[in-house]
């Protein structure tokens, strides 16, 4: 009975969703994101044990290229979202409804950008892979793992059910933050001689927390102002999700920067 219920629910999820993203890669069938999330958790669990008796890999050149690519991708996605929302006079920045029949060029441009943003969450699993093979296990924290898995699943839900529309706001802000974050990690990968120029890492964490606050208030306003039921469902999900991220990032900030031990640890994480 339980198995039959799960199969029925699985088929129901496959048959639902926004028709505009039905044929986008990895969107229609949930098995792909479920498998990706499970494989990621296996990597996080088994990877450090596998590397225990092996020499850490030195990937400086690859890391520089990867982070540079991530900066460019973040900036491009941010521009696509900005151009199709802020530069679109017909777009309601505070409460844009999700209209499944809207296939105008600007809307499809935003939907495409949203899919790329979702896909970038798969690419970002590479962050953890590099930590594993470089034996930087101190960076594979609960916050790191929770953030990567939850963002993939959340963005899959958004691009399947409410692509574009009011869901643009968090993605747009996060692309901006990630362009700065990957710039930081690109510079850190250059070598220890760059560390004296990377004093602003703590401010990057503050920016990340500020992002969560802005999205929290955006969702709070949208919940009361918007009359779109499916949008409101995801606004509530985002609302609670922002609380969890702010709490976890604030804990990281207090641990890393408000103690002498934390300061030393923050410096070592740059290497």
Helices and strands as residue ranges (DSSP letters): H 2-15, G 19-21, H 31-51, H 60-85, H 105-123, H 125-133, G 137-139, H 142-161, G 165-167, H 168-190, G 192-197, H 201-225, H 229-257, H 260-268
